[in-house]
Amino acid sequence: MGIVLWHVTMSLDGFIAGPGDDMDWIFEYAGPSAVVDEVIRTTGAIVAGRHTYDVGRRDAGKASGAPYGGAWSGPIFVLTHRPQVGEEDPAITFVSGDIEGVVANAMAAADGKNVEVFGADVAHQALERGLVDEILVHIAPLLLGDGVRLFGRPGAARINLEPIAVTRAEKVTDLRYRVVR
């Protein structure tokens, strides 16, 4: 059975998107990576938030709008209060409701592979409910100064992590953690 993995790239100062949800900086650090290849190979489904979906659509002209530039394909569940009308990609399903049900549906669709979580808000919800098994963070060598933080909001509970691996691919340092239950 697969795990639930929060997979994200972050600046050294803790931002996963710059001001205005700018993601252009990530493309500067995308390159060959055995860690990313392994994630692509072991992912069976993705859960993302509506905001992440919208940012991805906005940035689709800068790179492929598909996850991993089209190197991965499979079911994507977009958690939203605003269902999309006219989505052209049959792999994308807009869902509303509780994060637990969405992750359970994604696990079933993943067919024994991992479920990957995209987006800060959806990841926070999944972490707070104890649904995330591991976190993989690619640290990019830059300081954004402002933007969307990796984690945290008023009243958020502490979550302990256990280091699994530290690796490096070109300019990026990869940190992998298991969520301690």
Secondary structure, 3 states (H helix, E strand, C coil): CCCEEEEEEEECCCEEECHHHCCHHHHCCCCCCHHHHHHHHHEEEEEEEHHHHHHHHHCCCCCCCCHHHHCCCCCEEEECCCCCCCCCCCCEEEECCCHHHHHHHHHHHHCCCEEEEECHHHHHHHHHCCCCCEEEEEEECCCCCCCEECCCCCCCCCCCEEEEEEEEECCEEEEEEEECC
